[in-house]
Amino acid sequence: MQEFHFPTWVNKFTVMLILGGLGVAGYLATCLFAGIHPSVVNVGHKPKQPVPFSHKLHAGQLKLDCRYCHNTVEKAGHAAIPPSATCGNCHGGSRTTGTMVNGTMQAGRDLGIVHPDSTLLTPIRTSLENDDKPVQWERVHDLPDFVYFNHAAHISRGVSCVSCHGRIDQMEVVEQKETLSMKWCLDCHRAPEQHLRDPALVTQLDLKIEDPVANGAMWKEKLNINPNVSCSTCHR
């Protein structure tokens, strides 16, 4: 019987197969690295806004509650950007302590307008003069279109603004602090006690809790919180 010999081209094929395998492995590793790199997931994203609104001043120093501006966060899926009229409560129009007498407002002590001559507030005043035409703010936190997230559902269960947005009250310019990736969301859903607190204190950004995990575990049990981790929870 004649002895069988593999053709010589098989040697080249084996080398090519090995090199191809290494190439695929390298490609996958590169994709994985690129997929979690901060520049891709937008960590640190800090766009310039048409009006340099300082959360450090308003939420930090002045202790303005988050819900004064984002007034839909407790009842809607989205934390609405406030209309210019909200800004105008302090930065536009006339503010007095007048009283109503026989249906007529009697002038009182003029409280004045905050920064009435600041050119930085021009977009706000222009908006107010044009039927509250929205200022074109730049989005900071942008989830993919195929992801469902409901702010009210999280706020009402004791997930603080800090858990997702960081210490907003310390930011001169708001930036994205977390990846907002699927893994990041699932980590919280699988161990919610690390991010829970009294629902009445979710907007108290500087709150200090002695043992946050134990406190979170208590609220998890008290509110019977068992987050779903199925695909359809977020992808609907």
Backbone as numpy.savetxt, mean C-alpha at the origin, in Angstrom:
# Nx Ny Nz CAx CAy CAz Cx Cy Cz
28.28 -62.57 -34.28 27.43 -61.38 -34.28 28.32 -60.14 -34.28
27.94 -59.20 -35.14 28.75 -57.99 -35.26 28.53 -57.09 -34.04
29.62 -56.59 -33.48 29.55 -55.74 -32.29 29.02 -54.35 -32.67
28.08 -53.83 -31.82 27.47 -52.54 -32.11 28.32 -51.41 -31.55
28.49 -50.38 -32.33 29.22 -49.19 -31.87 28.34 -47.95 -32.09
28.25 -47.14 -31.04 27.52 -45.88 -31.19 28.26 -44.99 -32.19
27.54 -44.28 -33.01 28.20 -43.37 -33.94 28.93 -42.26 -33.19
29.94 -41.70 -33.81 30.78 -40.69 -33.14 30.01 -39.42 -32.79
28.93 -39.15 -33.53 28.20 -37.91 -33.25 27.50 -37.94 -31.90
27.33 -39.16 -31.33 26.69 -39.28 -30.02 27.51 -38.56 -28.95
28.84 -38.61 -29.09 29.71 -37.94 -28.11 29.42 -36.43 -28.09
29.26 -35.86 -29.27 28.95 -34.43 -29.34 27.56 -34.15 -28.79
26.62 -35.07 -29.05 25.26 -34.90 -28.57 25.22 -34.89 -27.04
26.02 -35.78 -26.42 26.06 -35.84 -24.95 26.57 -34.53 -24.38
27.63 -34.00 -24.98 28.18 -32.72 -24.51 27.15 -31.61 -24.66
26.47 -31.61 -25.80 25.45 -30.59 -26.05 24.29 -30.71 -25.06
23.95 -31.95 -24.71 22.86 -32.18 -23.76 23.23 -31.63 -22.38
24.47 -31.88 -21.96 24.94 -31.39 -20.67 24.97 -29.86 -20.65
25.53 -29.29 -21.72 25.60 -27.83 -21.80 24.20 -27.21 -21.84
23.28 -27.88 -22.55 21.91 -27.39 -22.62 21.23 -27.42 -21.26
21.48 -28.51 -20.50 20.91 -28.61 -19.15 21.43 -27.52 -18.24
22.74 -27.26 -18.33 23.33 -26.19 -17.52 22.77 -24.83 -17.92
22.55 -24.67 -19.23 22.00 -23.41 -19.71 20.59 -23.17 -19.20
19.76 -24.22 -19.23 18.39 -24.10 -18.73 18.38 -23.79 -17.24
19.26 -24.49 -16.48 19.35 -24.25 -15.04 19.76 -22.81 -14.76
20.74 -22.33 -15.53 21.18 -20.95 -15.36 20.09 -19.95 -15.69
19.34 -20.25 -16.74 18.24 -19.37 -17.15 17.17 -19.29 -16.06
16.81 -20.46 -15.50 15.79 -20.48 -14.45 16.27 -19.74 -13.21
17.56 -19.92 -12.87 18.11 -19.22 -11.70 18.09 -17.71 -11.92
18.41 -17.29 -13.13 18.39 -15.86 -13.46 16.98 -15.30 -13.37
16.01 -16.05 -13.87 14.61 -15.61 -13.81 14.14 -15.49 -12.37
14.54 -16.46 -11.54 14.16 -16.44 -10.14 14.75 -15.22 -9.45
16.04 -14.97 -9.69 16.71 -13.82 -9.07 16.07 -12.51 -9.54
15.82 -12.43 -10.85 15.24 -11.21 -11.40 13.83 -10.99 -10.89
13.11 -12.10 -10.67 11.73 -11.99 -10.23 11.56 -11.47 -8.82
12.58 -11.65 -7.98 12.48 -11.19 -6.60 13.35 -9.98 -6.32
14.02 -9.47 -7.34 14.89 -8.31 -7.14 14.03 -7.08 -6.83
14.47 -6.24 -5.86 13.68 -5.07 -5.47 13.27 -4.17 -6.63
14.14 -4.07 -7.63 13.82 -3.20 -8.76 12.67 -3.74 -9.59
12.39 -5.04 -9.46 11.30 -5.66 -10.22 10.00 -5.63 -9.42
10.08 -5.89 -8.13 8.88 -5.91 -7.30 8.53 -4.53 -6.75
9.29 -3.52 -7.16 8.99 -2.12 -6.85 9.23 -1.72 -5.40
9.95 -2.51 -4.63 10.30 -2.09 -3.28 11.17 -0.83 -3.39
10.78 0.19 -2.65 11.50 1.46 -2.72 10.94 2.41 -3.76
9.89 1.98 -4.47 9.27 2.85 -5.48 8.74 4.11 -4.80
9.21 5.27 -5.23 8.89 6.53 -4.58 8.66 7.62 -5.65
7.53 7.57 -6.33 7.30 8.51 -7.43 7.11 9.95 -6.94
7.49 10.88 -7.79 7.29 12.30 -7.49 5.83 12.64 -7.73
5.21 13.31 -6.77 3.79 13.63 -6.86 3.58 15.08 -7.32
2.43 15.38 -7.91 2.16 16.75 -8.37 2.11 17.76 -7.23
1.78 17.27 -6.03 1.82 18.10 -4.83 2.65 17.35 -3.80
3.69 17.97 -3.25 4.58 17.27 -2.30 3.94 17.09 -0.93
2.95 16.21 -0.87 2.24 15.95 0.38 3.13 15.15 1.32
3.31 15.64 2.54 4.17 14.97 3.52 3.33 14.20 4.53
3.39 12.87 4.46 2.72 12.06 5.47 3.41 12.20 6.83
4.70 12.46 6.80 5.46 12.65 8.04 4.89 13.83 8.82
4.54 14.89 8.10 3.95 16.07 8.74 2.51 15.82 9.15
1.69 15.38 8.20 0.25 15.27 8.46 -0.11 14.10 9.37
0.40 12.90 9.06 0.07 11.72 9.87 0.97 11.59 11.09
2.21 12.09 10.98 3.16 11.97 12.08 3.05 13.10 13.08
3.47 14.28 12.68 3.50 15.42 13.61 2.11 15.93 13.98
1.22 16.03 12.99 -0.12 16.56 13.26 -1.11 15.49 13.71
-0.69 14.20 13.64 -1.53 13.08 14.08 -2.88 13.02 13.35
-2.88 13.38 12.09 -4.10 13.29 11.30 -4.40 11.82 11.02
-5.59 11.37 11.38 -5.96 9.97 11.20 -6.01 9.62 9.71
-5.52 8.42 9.38 -5.50 7.97 7.98 -6.86 8.09 7.32
-7.92 7.84 8.12 -9.27 7.78 7.57 -9.86 9.15 7.25
-9.18 10.21 7.69 -9.66 11.55 7.33 -9.55 11.76 5.82
-8.44 11.28 5.26 -8.24 11.40 3.81 -8.71 10.15 3.07
-8.33 8.99 3.57 -8.71 7.72 2.93 -10.00 7.22 3.59
-11.08 7.94 3.34 -12.30 7.73 4.13 -13.14 6.53 3.70
-12.71 5.79 2.69 -13.48 4.61 2.28 -12.84 3.31 2.75
-11.71 3.42 3.42 -10.91 2.23 3.70 -11.62 1.21 4.60
-12.57 1.66 5.42 -13.26 0.76 6.34 -14.49 0.10 5.71
-14.91 0.58 4.55 -16.16 0.06 3.98 -16.06 -0.32 2.51
-14.91 -0.11 1.91 -14.76 -0.41 0.49 -13.48 -1.19 0.23
-13.41 -1.76 -0.95 -12.23 -2.54 -1.30 -10.99 -1.69 -1.50
-11.19 -0.44 -1.87 -10.06 0.44 -2.16 -9.96 1.56 -1.13
-8.73 1.95 -0.82 -8.50 3.10 0.05 -8.44 4.32 -0.85
-9.57 4.98 -1.02 -9.69 6.04 -2.02 -8.71 7.18 -1.81
-8.23 7.73 -2.93 -7.45 8.95 -2.88 -8.42 10.08 -2.58
-8.14 10.95 -1.62 -9.09 11.99 -1.26 -9.30 13.01 -2.37
-10.51 13.55 -2.49 -10.75 14.61 -3.47 -10.06 15.89 -3.02
-9.89 16.81 -3.93 -9.22 18.07 -3.59 -9.99 18.84 -2.52
-11.29 18.61 -2.44 -12.10 19.29 -1.43 -11.62 18.95 -0.02
-11.11 17.74 0.17 -10.58 17.37 1.48 -9.37 18.22 1.82
-8.49 18.39 0.84 -7.32 19.25 1.04 -7.77 20.69 1.28
-8.85 21.07 0.57 -9.35 22.43 0.66 -9.92 22.78 2.02
-10.24 21.77 2.83 -10.73 22.05 4.18 -9.72 22.85 4.99
-8.45 22.67 4.68 -7.41 23.42 5.39 -6.68 24.41 4.47
-6.56 24.04 3.20 -5.71 24.82 2.31 -6.46 25.66 1.28
-7.77 25.75 1.40 -8.52 26.54 0.44 -9.82 27.02 1.03
-10.40 28.08 0.47 -11.67 28.59 0.97 -11.49 29.42 2.23
-12.59 29.67 2.91 -12.57 30.48 4.12 -13.02 29.63 5.29
-12.28 29.71 6.39 -12.62 28.92 7.57 -12.82 29.86 8.76
-14.01 29.86 9.33 -14.27 30.70 10.49 -14.99 29.89 11.55
-15.10 30.48 12.72 -15.85 29.85 13.82 -17.21 30.51 13.96
-17.74 31.05 12.85 -19.03 31.73 12.89 -20.16 30.83 13.36
-21.25 31.43 13.79 -22.41 30.69 14.26 -23.63 31.04 13.42
-24.60 30.14 13.37 -25.81 30.33 12.58 -26.87 31.01 13.45
-27.38 32.17 12.99 -28.42 32.90 13.71 -29.57 33.18 12.74
-30.76 32.62 13.04 -31.93 32.80 12.17 -31.65 32.45 10.72
-30.89 31.37 10.52 -30.61 30.92 9.17 -29.50 31.66 8.47
-28.86 32.60 9.17 -27.77 33.38 8.56 -26.48 33.15 9.33
-25.39 32.91 8.61 -24.10 32.70 9.26 -23.53 34.04 9.71
-23.31 34.15 11.00 -22.70 35.34 11.57 -21.19 35.13 11.68
-20.44 36.09 11.19 -18.98 35.96 11.16 -18.42 35.77 12.56
-17.41 34.94 12.63 -16.73 34.70 13.90 -15.25 34.90 13.73
-14.46 34.25 14.53 -13.00 34.39 14.46 -12.48 33.69 13.21
-11.76 34.41 12.38 -11.22 33.84 11.14 -10.04 32.93 11.46
-10.16 31.68 11.06 -9.08 30.73 11.31 -8.00 30.80 10.24
-8.33 31.46 9.14 -7.34 31.60 8.08 -7.18 30.33 7.26
-6.34 30.41 6.24 -6.06 29.30 5.35 -4.61 28.90 5.54
-4.35 27.62 5.62 -2.98 27.13 5.82 -2.19 27.28 4.52
-1.08 27.97 4.59 -0.20 28.21 3.43 -0.97 28.79 2.23
-1.62 29.94 2.41 -2.45 30.49 1.33 -1.67 30.92 0.09
-0.39 31.21 0.25 0.40 31.72 -0.88 1.38 30.69 -1.44
1.33 29.47 -0.96 2.29 28.46 -1.41 2.00 28.02 -2.85
3.01 28.15 -3.70 2.86 27.70 -5.10 2.82 26.18 -5.20
3.28 25.49 -4.15 3.26 24.03 -4.17 1.83 23.49 -4.17
0.91 24.32 -3.68 -0.49 23.90 -3.61 -1.31 24.36 -4.81
-0.65 24.88 -5.82 -1.35 25.36 -7.02 -2.24 24.29 -7.65
-1.77 23.02 -7.81 -2.65 22.00 -8.39 -3.95 21.79 -7.60
-3.87 21.92 -6.27 -5.06 21.76 -5.43 -6.03 22.91 -5.68
-5.52 24.13 -5.69 -6.39 25.29 -5.90 -6.99 25.30 -7.30
-6.19 24.88 -8.27 -6.69 24.78 -9.65 -7.83 23.77 -9.72
-7.67 22.66 -9.01 -8.71 21.63 -8.97 -9.98 22.16 -8.33
-9.84 22.89 -7.22 -10.99 23.43 -6.52 -11.73 24.46 -7.38
-10.99 25.17 -8.20 -11.60 26.19 -9.06 -12.26 25.57 -10.29
-12.04 24.29 -10.52 -12.59 23.60 -11.68 -13.46 22.42 -11.27
-14.38 22.69 -10.37 -15.35 21.68 -9.92 -14.69 20.43 -9.36
-13.62 20.63 -8.63 -12.92 19.53 -7.96 -12.38 18.50 -8.95
-11.95 18.97 -10.12 -11.34 18.07 -11.10 -10.13 17.40 -10.46
-10.06 16.07 -10.47 -9.02 15.35 -9.72 -7.59 15.73 -10.12
-6.76 15.82 -9.11 -5.32 15.97 -9.33 -4.78 14.62 -9.78
-3.88 14.59 -10.72 -3.35 13.33 -11.25 -2.20 12.82 -10.38
-2.57 12.18 -9.27 -1.57 11.61 -8.37 -0.92 10.39 -9.01
0.32 10.12 -8.64 1.04 8.95 -9.14 0.84 7.78 -8.18
0.45 6.63 -8.71 0.21 5.46 -7.87 1.52 4.92 -7.30
1.50 4.59 -6.02 2.69 4.03 -5.35 2.57 2.51 -5.27
1.46 2.02 -4.73 1.24 0.58 -4.57 0.30 0.09 -5.67
0.80 -0.74 -6.54 0.02 -1.17 -7.70 0.01 -2.70 -7.81
-1.11 -3.30 -7.43 -1.25 -4.76 -7.53 -1.58 -5.15 -8.97
-1.21 -6.36 -9.37 -1.58 -6.84 -10.72 -3.10 -6.84 -10.89
-3.56 -6.68 -12.11 -4.99 -6.62 -12.38 -5.72 -7.91 -11.99
-5.00 -9.03 -11.99 -5.67 -10.31 -11.72 -5.66 -10.67 -10.23
-5.28 -9.73 -9.38 -5.25 -9.99 -7.93 -6.37 -9.21 -7.26
-7.15 -9.91 -6.44 -8.24 -9.27 -5.70 -7.77 -8.98 -4.28
-7.89 -7.73 -3.86 -7.54 -7.35 -2.49 -8.59 -6.37 -1.97
-9.08 -6.62 -0.77 -10.11 -5.78 -0.18 -9.58 -5.12 1.10
-9.44 -3.80 1.07 -8.92 -3.09 2.23 -9.83 -3.26 3.45
-11.13 -3.10 3.24 -12.07 -3.15 4.36 -12.00 -4.49 5.10
-11.85 -5.58 4.35 -11.80 -6.91 4.96 -10.60 -7.04 5.89
-9.50 -6.41 5.55 -8.29 -6.51 6.38 -8.33 -5.53 7.55
-8.77 -4.30 7.29 -8.85 -3.30 8.34 -9.81 -3.74 9.45
-10.95 -4.28 9.07 -11.96 -4.67 10.05 -11.53 -5.86 10.90
-10.52 -6.59 10.45 -10.04 -7.77 11.20 -8.77 -7.48 11.99
-8.32 -6.23 11.96 -7.19 -5.86 12.81 -5.84 -5.85 12.15
-5.79 -5.79 10.82 -4.50 -5.68 10.12 -4.21 -4.19 9.97
-3.15 -3.73 10.62 -2.83 -2.31 10.61 -2.28 -1.84 9.26
-2.43 -0.56 9.01 -1.84 0.06 7.81 -0.34 -0.23 7.76
0.30 -0.27 8.93 1.74 -0.45 9.03 2.19 -1.78 8.43
1.37 -2.82 8.56 1.76 -4.15 8.10 2.05 -4.18 6.61
1.33 -3.38 5.84 1.51 -3.38 4.39 2.26 -2.15 3.89
2.01 -1.01 4.52 2.56 0.25 4.02 3.77 0.76 4.80
4.11 0.09 5.90 5.23 0.57 6.70 4.84 1.79 7.53
5.83 2.44 8.12 5.58 3.60 8.96 5.36 4.84 8.09
4.18 4.92 7.56 3.81 6.05 6.71 4.01 7.37 7.43
3.78 7.37 8.75 3.89 8.60 9.53 5.32 9.09 9.66
6.28 8.33 9.15 7.68 8.74 9.18 8.22 9.05 7.78
7.35 8.99 6.79 7.78 9.18 5.40 7.49 10.59 4.90
8.54 11.29 4.52 8.35 12.60 3.88 7.72 12.39 2.51
8.22 11.36 1.81 7.65 10.96 0.52 7.29 9.48 0.63
6.06 9.13 0.33 5.61 7.74 0.47 6.32 6.84 -0.53
6.77 5.69 -0.03 7.41 4.70 -0.89 6.86 3.31 -0.58
7.02 2.40 -1.51 6.57 1.02 -1.32 7.58 0.29 -0.46
7.11 -0.28 0.65 7.99 -0.96 1.61 8.01 -2.47 1.45
6.95 -3.05 0.92 6.85 -4.51 0.81 6.76 -4.93 -0.66
7.02 -6.22 -0.91 7.04 -6.70 -2.29 5.65 -6.81 -2.91
4.63 -7.01 -2.06 3.26 -7.25 -2.53 3.19 -8.50 -3.40
4.13 -9.40 -3.20 4.18 -10.64 -3.98 3.21 -11.67 -3.41
2.97 -12.74 -4.15 2.08 -13.80 -3.68 2.64 -14.45 -2.42
3.94 -14.68 -2.38 4.56 -15.28 -1.20 4.35 -14.39 0.02
4.51 -13.10 -0.17 4.36 -12.15 0.94 2.94 -12.20 1.49
1.95 -12.26 0.60 0.56 -12.35 1.03 0.30 -13.67 1.76
0.81 -14.77 1.21 0.57 -16.08 1.81 1.25 -16.22 3.17
2.41 -15.61 3.33 3.09 -15.65 4.63 2.20 -15.08 5.72
1.49 -14.01 5.40 0.60 -13.38 6.37 -0.66 -14.23 6.59
-1.21 -14.77 5.51 -2.41 -15.60 5.63 -2.14 -16.86 6.44
-0.92 -17.37 6.36 -0.57 -18.60 7.09 -0.20 -18.33 8.54
0.20 -17.11 8.86 0.56 -16.76 10.23 0.03 -15.36 10.54
-1.28 -15.18 10.54 -1.87 -13.84 10.71 -1.58 -13.20 12.05
-1.31 -14.02 13.08 -1.09 -13.47 14.41 0.08 -12.48 14.46
0.96 -12.55 13.49 2.11 -11.64 13.46 1.71 -10.22 13.04
0.48 -10.07 12.54 0.08 -8.77 12.01 -1.26 -8.27 12.55
-1.80 -8.92 13.57 -3.11 -8.54 14.08 -3.01 -7.67 15.33
-3.98 -6.81 15.48 -4.10 -5.98 16.68 -5.57 -5.62 16.87
-5.87 -4.88 17.90 -7.24 -4.41 18.12 -7.69 -3.63 16.88
-8.79 -4.04 16.23 -9.26 -3.34 15.03 -9.47 -1.84 15.23
-9.72 -1.44 16.48 -9.94 -0.02 16.76 -8.64 0.78 16.71
-7.50 0.06 16.66 -6.20 0.74 16.72 -5.38 0.56 15.44
-6.02 0.14 14.37 -5.26 -0.16 13.15 -4.59 1.07 12.55
-5.16 2.26 12.77 -4.57 3.47 12.20 -3.65 4.20 13.18
-3.45 3.61 14.35 -2.49 4.18 15.30 -1.10 3.66 14.91
-0.46 4.36 14.02 0.75 3.87 13.37 1.94 3.71 14.30
2.00 4.50 15.37 3.13 4.44 16.28 2.85 3.58 17.52
1.82 2.75 17.44 1.44 1.90 18.57 2.55 0.93 18.94
2.87 0.85 20.23 3.86 -0.09 20.73 3.15 -1.20 21.50
3.34 -2.44 21.08 2.73 -3.59 21.75 3.84 -4.43 22.36
3.72 -4.73 23.63 4.79 -5.43 24.36 5.12 -6.77 23.72
4.12 -7.58 23.44 4.32 -8.88 22.78 3.35 -8.96 21.62
3.73 -8.42 20.45 2.80 -8.33 19.32 2.27 -9.67 18.83
3.10 -10.73 18.87 2.65 -12.03 18.39 1.61 -12.63 19.33
1.85 -12.54 20.64 0.88 -13.04 21.62 -0.41 -12.23 21.54
-0.27 -10.93 21.37 -1.44 -10.07 21.24 -2.21 -10.42 19.97
-1.47 -10.67 18.88 -2.10 -11.04 17.63 -2.82 -12.38 17.73
-2.21 -13.33 18.45 -2.82 -14.64 18.63 -4.14 -14.53 19.40
-4.16 -13.60 20.37 -5.38 -13.39 21.14 -6.50 -12.86 20.24
-6.17 -11.90 19.37 -7.18 -11.35 18.47 -7.58 -12.36 17.39
-6.66 -13.19 16.99 -6.96 -14.23 16.01 -8.04 -15.17 16.56
-7.88 -15.54 17.82 -8.85 -16.44 18.45 -10.16 -15.70 18.74
-10.04 -14.48 19.22 -11.22 -13.71 19.59 -12.12 -13.41 18.40
-11.51 -13.12 17.26 -12.27 -12.79 16.05 -12.45 -13.98 15.12
-11.95 -15.15 15.58 -12.07 -16.38 14.79 -11.52 -16.19 13.37
-10.28 -15.73 13.32 -9.65 -15.43 12.03 -8.89 -16.64 11.52
-9.31 -17.15 10.38 -8.63 -18.27 9.71 -8.57 -17.96 8.21
-7.60 -17.18 7.79 -7.53 -16.75 6.38 -7.42 -17.92 5.42
-8.11 -17.81 4.32 -8.01 -18.82 3.26 -6.69 -18.68 2.52
-6.18 -19.78 2.02 -4.95 -19.76 1.23 -5.18 -20.41 -0.14
-6.45 -20.59 -0.50 -6.76 -21.19 -1.80 -6.53 -20.15 -2.90
-6.34 -20.63 -4.11 -6.08 -19.75 -5.26 -7.21 -18.75 -5.46
-8.46 -19.24 -5.32 -9.62 -18.40 -5.61 -9.82 -17.28 -4.59
-9.10 -17.32 -3.47 -9.22 -16.25 -2.48 -8.77 -14.92 -3.07
-7.70 -14.96 -3.82 -7.14 -13.73 -4.39 -7.30 -13.63 -5.90
-7.46 -14.79 -6.56 -7.59 -14.79 -8.02 -9.03 -15.18 -8.38
-9.85 -14.18 -8.68 -11.28 -14.42 -8.92 -11.68 -14.10 -10.35
